Amino acid sequence: MSYTRRSKDELAARVAQDIPEGATVNLGIGQPTLVANHIPSSREVLLHSENGILGMGPAPAKGLEDYDLINAGKQPVTLLPGGAYFHHADSFAMMRGGHLDICVLGAFQVSATGDLANWHTGEADAIPAVGGAMDLAVGAKQTWVMMDLQTKQGQSKLVQACSYPLTGIGCVKRVYTDLATLACTPQGLEVIDMVEGLGFEELSALIGLPLKAA
């Protein structure tokens, strides 16, 4: 059977679907910022940005951008009623103090047991920029990763053991990809869902690791 990969917006909507009412959530730089646009207005979720925002809303309409109100990736955002902005140090105190229910991060690699590598590829000409990723990965109650399943060269980003420098060990609970949603457990990867038309064995072959049904 043939299958179609989730678009970036479809993937963001899939992540948003699992965020529960009342959660405090940090959205990392890159693809995770799109999640803000897919949280239903009827669901109360407090979005946090590490540069000092709580109560962040979706991206502003074109022409209504305020570049004094930006997220950690320097993208213009909105502030929902009751939202606040504050000092960077207070924001990191929230992250390090265990006050975030979920953080959604991008990644270069995630191991089957939840190790995260998302700040440096080890290339000599790369600019390492860990930012707040380490604080988020170990400070949030749950760390979710949102990424394409494969690199542009067709290699799986889900691996037995990360070859890139680690951000955190055993911190990732779920991985949302363009082909499937998986849970990282001490026993390895468990499949939560797959795109329509993709078979279990085919997904296992693409990842190159044994999988179990969640």
Sequence and secondary structure as in RCSB ss.txt:
>XXXX:A:sequence
MSYTRRSKDELAARVAQDIPEGATVNLGIGQPTLVANHIPSSREVLLHSENGILGMGPAPAKGLEDYDLINAGKQ
PVTLLPGGAYFHHADSFAMMRGGHLDICVLGAFQVSATGDLANWHTGEADAIPAVGGAMDLAVGAKQTWVMMDLQ
TKQGQSKLVQACSYPLTGIGCVKRVYTDLATLACTPQGLEVIDMVEGLGFEELSALIGLPLKAA
>XXXX:A:secstr
       HHHHHHHHHHT  TT EEEE SSGGGGGGGGS TTS  EEEETTTEEEE S   TT   TTSB TTS 
B  EEEEEEE  HHHHHHHHHTT  SEEEE  SEEETT  EE S    TT     TTHHHHHHHSSEEEEE  SB
 TTS BSEESS  S  SBSS EEEEE SSEEEEEETTEEEEEEE TT  HHHHHHHHTS EEE 
